[in-house]
Amino acid sequence: MAGLWPRPRNCAAPLSPNMVPQEKLLERLVRHEVEFVLVGGYAAMVYGVSIMTRDIDVCATFTRENLERIHAAVADANPVHRQTIQPLPFQMPEDFARGLRNLYLKTSVGQLDLLGEIKGVGTYADIHPHSVPIIMPYGEYRLLKMQDLIDAKMAMARPKDLLVIQQLESIRAGARPETTVHPT
């Protein structure tokens, strides 16, 4: 796979060909030309962090056109809204984009969190210039730069975010991140 993946310095090896659900979701987004930047836990995993995540967090623009591409990317994967009392199907009524800030979906492929803004970093328009291209066999997507990912995790400051920050900083310094957590 060398040569297929011009990744940022210190990035982990590509996860294909044995795709995990997150990678399958990314492939769907790429193939449908969704405008997004990979952020969150899976972005940290791409950099080599050993903490696992079950979903994909992306920052996306919520234009009608991009929402249609998102819908097309997951339409055959039984998408439902994840943060509703009853699992409502993901549909695209005419005024759907109006006032939309985030979209949390559960699909048969995996969970997808589409965020209009990343705390501590900004909107899609703000973070796109702070991302780097990642080229995979199925196409290209954008990955939030490591420092901006650290800034976003710092702004959230949840215990799991603080662990990710420690590992990202170790990776950035060229050290191998710890895989076990020691109480301080």
Summary of the structure (lengths in Angstrom):
residues: 184
radius of gyration: 16.3
end to end distance: 39.6
largest distance: 52.3
contacts: 540
relative contact order: 0.19
helix: 35%
strand: 21%
